[in-house]
Amino acid sequence: MTIGFSLALTLGAGLHADSGPTILKQRCALAWGKIEVFVAHQVEWDLTRVKAWQQQTGWSIQYAGNFEWPYRLRLEGTRQFSYGDMHQHRLQARWGYGDARQHKIQAHWTYGEKPVNKVRHRISYSGLNEHRKSIRLPYWITEAVVARHQLDYTITDVNPAQSRLTVGWSLLDDLRFQAVVNTPELVWNGRTIRILQATLSCDEDSPVWMVQIEIAELPDFATMAITDSLTLTLGLETFALVIDGKTLTRQENAEQHYQITAVSPLALLDAPFSGTTRFYHAEAISASVAIEILIGPIDWQLPDWTIPAGRLLLDGVTPLAGARTIVAAIGGLVESRPDGSVVCRRRHPVSVPDYDTATVPHSLFDSEVISSRAQIAPANGFDRVTIANEESGGSSASDRIEFVVNAEDSHQGLVRAYLGTIRTVLLTHTGHPDTVIMELGPTVRTETETVEFIDGRASSKCPVTTITSALWQHSDLGMVAANQQSLSVDNAGYSLLKLTYTTTSLNWKVSLITDEEVQFVLVDV
C-alpha cells in the first residue's frame, strides 16, 4: 500500500513535517547483530487533523504483527515511543524448525523511554504443538545414540532442550529391524581379552574362517600360544578359532602393535599343522564315510556315491587336502561353520536351469545396499557355443605318433600311436614301397619321469592311464589329477614331482633296408 502525505515520523526521535511519502524507520538491536526495519505507512487524511495521531496510535498497537526468525529465539529489543500507551499485543513467530504456538509479549509503556524488554521463550519437544524431528539412518544402529538439541541463541534460564529420540525399529515394531551392539569380544581360556580391532574373512574356496586381531595389552599377547583355542564374537555370531600366528610390530619405543591371526579348527588337519599321508582303501566305500575317516564328523549335504574297490588312493596328501579332493569330484566344497563344525555342500546350491523357480531365501533392497558397482561389458567365454564337425569336436586331445629306433639295427624301429579317442585305426605310409609294417596291437607300459609344476600345472611325456606313484620333492602340492598329458593339483604352487604311471599305445614294428625317410599316417577304418 502506497499513499503519499506530508508527514514523517521517527519513533523515539520526535515528529516533524516534510513533503513526500511517509517512511517509518525503526532501529532494532538484537542479540546476534543489528538490523534495520523499514515500514511504509500512509494515511488518507491530512496532518493537521487529530485523527492522524489516533490512526498512528492504532497502527502502533498492531505493529510487530509478523516476524520471521529462521532459527533463533532469544529476543532482546528496545522500542522507544514518546507518546501513547502500548497495550498487550500478540506476536506471531514462525520458526524454520517447525510450527511453534503463538506466544504473548506483555509490554507496559509509560511516558518516556523504557529499558530493554527481555523475553524468555520455552519451546517443549513434546506436547500439543510439538516439534517433530525425523532421523533416518541408512543402516542399522550399532551403538547408543544421544541426541542433543542446541539452539544458536542463548537460553536465559538453565533449561537445556529436552529431546526424545525414537528409532524406527521400535516405533514401527517391525521385526526386520533390530538393534545390534557390534562390539567385538575375544574370550581366551575363560578370560575376556581387550582388543583394538578385528578383521574376519572367508573366501568361497577357503575351507576355514580367517581373522586378524589386534590385542590391546602386551601381557595378554605374550601369554597366548600357537594352537590355543579362543572365541570371537562379532555382531550376532560367535566364531570358534585357533591361533596360528603372532606378530609384534614396534616403531621406536612409543608405538607397539600386537596382532594375532586365527583360523577355524579344521585348519589343524592341513599343512603346516598336519603331515602328509597315504590313504588307500581296497574295498568299496561311500564318499561320506571316506571323508569322515579323514577329517572326522561332517554334515554331508551332497549326493553320496560309492567309490569302487581299489580306486581310492591318495598319496602324499594331508587329511584336509584328501577330503577336498574327494568332495571336488562331485562339484562340492568343504567348509567350516562359525562354531567350528564342518559341512560338505554343493558349490552352487541351485543349478542354472532352476533359477526361475528357485525359492529366494534372502531379499536385499536398495535401502540395504551400502555400496554397489555395475559394469556393462561383454565377457569372454560366457554364453558362447562352438559348433564343430565330429572329428574335431569328438575329443579335446589329438592323436600323436612317435618313432623309436631300434638300438641294434637303425633300419628297424617301433611306431607308437597315442589316440585322443579310442577307435580302430590303420597305420599307412607315403614312403618307399619296400617299407614293412607289422601290427603289434595295444601295449601298456610303465614310465617314470620328473615333471615340473608351475602354478599348479604340469605336463607328462606320454598320456597317463593310471598313476602308480607320486613323490613330491620338498613342497607338497597335494593330490595329482591327470587328463591325458595334462597334470594338475588343487593348490596352485611350484614344485617337482617324481611320477610313475602307466600309458597305453598302439604299436607297429616297421623296417626299411634303404636309407630313406618315411612318413607314417593314421587312417580311421
SVG drawing of the C-alpha trace seen along z (x, -y; Angstrom):
<svg xmlns="http://www.w3.org/2000/svg" viewBox="-10 -21 83 129">
<polyline fill="none" stroke="black" stroke-width="0.4" points="0.0,0.0 1.5,-3.4 -0.3,-6.6 1.6,-10.0 1.1,-12.6 3.3,-15.3 4.4,-13.6 7.5,-11.8 7.6,-10.0 10.7,-8.8 9.9,-6.5 11.7,-7.7 13.1,-10.8 10.2,-13.3 7.9,-14.5 8.3,-17.0 6.6,-17.8 8.0,-17.1 6.8,-16.5 6.5,-13.2 5.6,-9.7 6.0,-8.9 8.6,-6.3 8.7,-4.9 12.2,-3.8 12.9,-1.7 16.3,-0.5 16.1,2.8 19.1,4.1 19.1,7.9 21.4,10.2 23.0,11.5 23.6,8.3 21.8,5.2 19.1,5.0 17.1,2.2 13.3,2.4 11.7,0.0 7.9,-0.2 5.9,-2.4 2.7,-3.7 0.4,-6.2 -3.0,-7.6 -5.6,-9.3 -6.3,-12.4 -4.2,-15.5 -1.5,-16.0 -3.4,-18.9 -6.2,-16.7 -6.1,-15.0 -7.3,-11.8 -3.9,-11.3 -2.5,-10.9 -5.2,-8.5 -4.7,-6.4 -1.0,-6.4 -1.6,-5.1 -3.9,-2.4 -1.3,-1.3 1.4,-1.3 -0.6,1.2 -0.8,3.6 2.9,3.1 5.2,6.2 2.4,8.4 4.6,10.8 8.3,11.6 10.0,14.4 13.0,15.9 14.9,18.6 16.1,20.5 16.9,18.0 15.0,17.4 16.3,15.0 14.5,11.8 16.0,8.8 15.0,5.5 14.4,1.8 11.3,0.0 11.0,-3.7 7.8,-5.6 7.5,-9.2 3.7,-9.1 1.0,-6.5 0.2,-3.7 1.1,-0.3 -1.3,2.3 -0.9,6.1 -0.4,7.3 0.2,10.6 3.3,11.6 3.3,14.4 6.7,16.1 7.4,18.5 10.2,20.9 12.1,22.8 12.2,25.9 8.5,26.5 5.3,24.7 5.5,23.0 2.5,21.8 1.8,18.2 3.3,16.6 2.3,13.4 4.6,10.5 3.2,8.1 4.8,4.6 4.0,1.8 4.9,-1.6 4.7,-4.9 5.5,-8.4 9.1,-8.2 11.7,-5.6 11.7,-2.1 14.8,0.2 15.4,3.3 12.4,5.7 13.7,9.3 11.6,12.3 12.1,15.8 10.7,18.4 10.1,22.1 9.5,24.5 9.0,28.0 9.9,31.0 6.6,32.7 3.0,31.7 0.2,30.1 2.4,28.2 5.5,30.4 8.4,30.1 9.0,33.4 12.4,34.4 12.9,37.3 16.2,39.1 16.8,41.6 19.7,43.9 20.8,45.8 21.5,49.0 21.1,50.4 22.2,48.6 25.4,50.1 25.7,48.2 23.7,46.0 22.6,42.7 22.4,39.5 20.7,36.5 21.3,33.0 19.3,30.1 21.2,26.8 19.8,23.5 22.0,20.9 20.8,18.2 21.2,18.1 18.6,19.5 18.3,17.2 17.4,20.0 19.4,23.2 17.0,25.3 18.6,27.5 16.3,28.5 15.0,32.0 14.7,34.4 13.1,37.7 14.7,40.0 12.5,42.7 14.3,45.0 12.4,46.6 12.6,50.2 11.0,49.7 8.4,47.2 7.2,49.4 7.6,52.7 9.0,54.2 10.9,57.5 13.1,56.6 14.9,54.1 16.9,55.0 19.4,53.1 22.9,54.6 25.7,53.8 28.6,54.5 31.4,54.6 33.9,57.4 34.6,59.7 37.5,62.1 37.5,64.9 40.6,66.9 41.0,69.5 37.8,68.2 39.1,64.6 37.8,61.7 40.7,60.1 40.5,56.4 41.2,55.9 41.5,52.9 40.2,54.2 39.3,57.5 39.1,58.4 37.2,61.6 37.0,63.1 36.2,66.4 36.6,66.9 34.4,69.2 37.2,71.7 38.6,71.5 37.6,74.3 38.2,72.2 37.5,68.7 40.4,66.4 40.7,63.5 43.3,60.8 43.0,59.4 45.0,56.6 45.5,57.1 45.5,54.1 47.8,55.3 51.2,56.9 50.8,59.4 47.7,60.9 49.6,61.1 52.6,62.8 50.7,65.5 48.8,66.7 50.4,69.6 50.0,71.1 47.1,73.6 45.4,72.1 41.6,72.1 39.6,68.9 36.2,67.5 35.5,64.2 32.0,62.6 31.2,60.2 27.7,58.8 25.3,61.8 27.8,64.5 30.4,66.3 33.3,67.9 35.4,70.8 39.1,70.3 42.6,71.5 45.7,69.3 48.0,69.9 50.3,66.9 51.5,63.9 53.1,60.7 54.7,58.0 55.4,54.7 57.3,51.8 58.1,48.4 60.6,47.0 59.6,47.4 56.4,45.3 54.2,47.3 53.8,51.1 51.2,53.3 50.3,56.8 48.5,58.9 47.4,62.5 45.9,64.5 43.5,67.3 41.6,69.9 38.9,72.4 39.9,75.7 39.6,77.6 42.9,75.9 44.8,78.2 44.2,81.1 46.2,79.3 49.7,78.1 51.7,77.0 50.0,78.5 49.4,81.9 51.8,84.1 51.2,85.9 49.9,89.4 48.9,92.2 45.3,93.1 44.2,96.3 41.0,98.3 40.9,101.7 37.2,102.2 34.3,100.2 33.4,97.3 31.0,94.4 32.4,90.9 30.9,89.6 32.4,92.4 35.8,91.8 35.6,88.1 34.7,88.9 37.7,91.2 40.0,88.3 38.6,85.3 36.0,86.6 32.3,85.8 30.7,83.8 27.4,82.5 27.0,84.2 24.8,82.2 25.9,83.9 24.7,86.9 26.5,89.9 28.2,92.1 30.2,95.3 33.9,95.4 34.7,98.7 37.0,101.2 40.7,100.4 40.0,97.0 40.5,94.8 44.2,94.0 45.5,90.7 49.3,90.5 51.2,87.7 48.3,85.6 47.1,84.1 43.8,85.2 42.0,81.9 43.6,81.9 42.4,85.5 38.9,84.7 38.7,81.7 39.8,83.8 37.1,86.3 34.4,83.6 35.6,81.7 35.0,84.8 31.2,84.1 31.5,80.3 31.3,79.7 33.1,77.7 34.4,78.5 33.5,75.5 33.8,74.6 30.8,73.1 31.3,70.3 31.0,72.8 33.8,75.0 31.6,77.8 32.3,78.9 29.8,79.1 30.3,80.6 27.9,78.7 27.4,78.0 29.4,75.3 26.3,73.9 23.1,74.8 20.8,74.0 21.5,75.1 21.2,72.6 18.0,74.0 16.2,73.9 16.9,70.2 13.4,69.1 11.6,71.5 14.0,71.5 12.9,70.1 14.7,66.9 16.0,67.2 17.0,63.5 16.0,60.3 18.1,57.2 16.6,54.0 18.2,50.7 17.9,49.5 20.0,52.4 22.8,51.9 25.7,50.0 27.7,49.7 27.4,51.2 29.2,51.2 27.7,52.3 29.8,52.8 28.1,53.4 30.6,55.0 30.9,58.3 32.9,61.0 35.0,63.6 33.9,67.2 30.3,66.7 27.2,67.6 29.3,68.9 28.5,72.1 31.1,73.8 29.8,75.9 32.4,78.3 32.4,81.4 32.6,84.9 36.4,85.3 37.5,82.1 34.6,81.9 34.8,85.5 37.9,85.0 39.9,82.2 43.2,84.1 44.6,85.0 46.4,88.2 50.2,88.3 52.7,90.6 56.3,91.2 59.1,93.4 61.6,95.2 64.6,96.5 66.0,100.0 69.2,99.7 70.8,102.7 69.5,102.0 68.9,98.5 66.8,99.8 64.2,101.1 62.1,99.4 58.8,99.1 56.0,96.7 53.7,95.8 50.4,94.0 48.6,92.3 44.9,91.8 42.9,88.9 39.8,91.1 39.7,94.9 38.8,96.2 40.1,98.5 42.9,97.1 45.4,98.3 49.0,97.3 50.0,96.4 53.0,94.7 53.8,92.5 57.4,93.7 59.4,96.4 57.3,99.4 59.7,101.8 58.6,100.4 57.3,103.2 54.7,102.6 53.8,105.3 50.9,104.5 51.6,105.4 48.3,104.1 47.7,102.1 50.6,102.1 50.7,101.0 54.0,99.9 55.3,98.1 57.0,94.7 58.9,92.8 59.8,89.2 60.3,85.9 57.8,83.3 57.9,79.6 54.7,77.9 54.3,74.2 51.3,72.6 49.7,76.0 50.1,77.2 52.5,79.7 52.7,82.0 53.9,85.6 55.9,87.0 53.2,89.6 49.4,89.7 48.7,91.0 46.4,94.0 47.0,94.7 49.2,93.0 51.1,95.6 53.4,93.4 53.8,89.7 56.6,88.4 56.9,84.6 60.3,83.1 60.3,80.7 57.0,78.8 53.9,81.0 51.1,79.6 48.6,82.3 46.9,84.9 47.7,85.1 44.9,85.3 45.8,86.4 44.0,85.9 46.0,87.3 49.3,85.5 48.0,82.6 48.6,82.8 47.1,80.5 46.7,80.1 44.2,78.2 46.8,75.9 48.5,73.6 52.2,73.6 55.6,74.6 57.4,77.9 59.0,81.0 57.2,84.4 58.7,87.8 55.9,89.5 55.4,93.2 52.5,94.0 51.2,96.4 50.5,95.4 48.8,97.2 49.8,97.0 49.1,98.8 52.5,100.3 53.7,101.2 57.1,102.7 58.5,101.1 61.6,101.7 63.2,100.5 66.5,101.6 67.0,98.5 68.3,95.3 65.3,93.1 62.9,91.1 59.3,92.3 56.1,90.5 53.6,92.6 49.9,91.7 47.0,92.9 43.8,93.7 40.4,94.3 38.8,97.6"/>
</svg>
